[in-house]
Amino acid sequence: MKCHQTSCNGDKDDTRSAKRYGTPILHDKLYSTSEAAIILSVGVSTLRRWRMEGQGPKVTRLFPSAPPRYRGKHLLEALDAAEVFDEDNA
């Protein structure tokens, strides 16, 4: 498991940042589908397809009809899994 930095206020964050996102990925922050797509460098439609197929990062909904949200820690887990996949197939 990779080390993660703890910020001044005690929230965990990751020193990695999304290519086009430009800020650290906060573990407990809830990201929208479009924000998550930017972080993962995939299209919104790809993220929706993954969600419908039960793949990709875990989804959080605050109530049943709420729009999907993605916790930063689940986005980081998806990025870590992709890194492992790439290494195995190199």
N, C-alpha and C positions, 0 to 999 in steps of 0.2 A: 504494500500500500504506500502511496506517495504521501509525503509530509505536506500539510497544509498550514498556512500561516494564520494566526489569530490576530484580529485587529484590536485597536485600543478599547473598543466597547465590548469586547468579549465575543463578538460574532465571528464565526469561522469564515474565512474567505480563502480563495485559491489565488496564488500569485499568477497562475496562467490566466490569460484573457483571450476571448474569442478574437479571431483574426480581424474582423471588421467591427467588433463590439467595443473594444478599446478599454474596458474596465474589468477589474477582477470579478470572478464569478462567485457570488455569495452563496454559501451552502443552503441557507434557509430562506432565501428570497424566492418568491414565486414569479416565474417568467411567463409571459404570454407565448402563444404559438409562434408569432412572428419573431419575438425576441429569441426564443429557443432555436428557431430555424437559423437565425443569424449566428448564434453561438456555435451551432453544430455545422455550419457552412453547408446547409441543405435547403432546398426549397420548402415553402410552407406546405405545398401539396404532398411532398415526400413525407414530411412529419405527420400529416394527417393520415396518409396511407399506412405508415408504420403503426400509428395509434389504432386504426381500424383492424389491422392484422395482429395486434398484440405484440408488436416489436418496438424497438427503440426505447427511449427513456420512459420511466414510470410517470403516469399522469396523476395529478392531484385535482380534485374538484371540491370546492368549498361546500357545495350542495348539489343534488342530482342534476339540475338543469343549468348549472353554472358552466361557463366556458372552461376548457381545459387549461390547466396551469402546470408548469414544470418546475420542480424544486431544483435549485442550483446543484445540490449534491447528486441528483439523478442525472443531470446533464453531464456532470463531471464523470460519473460512472460510465455513461455511454461513450464519452470521449476516451476514457481509459480502456474500455472494451474494444473500441475501434483500433487503438494503438496496439493492443495485444494481437488482434486479428491480423493487422498489417505485418507484424513481426513474424507471425507463424507462416504467412504466405510469401515472405520475401525470398 
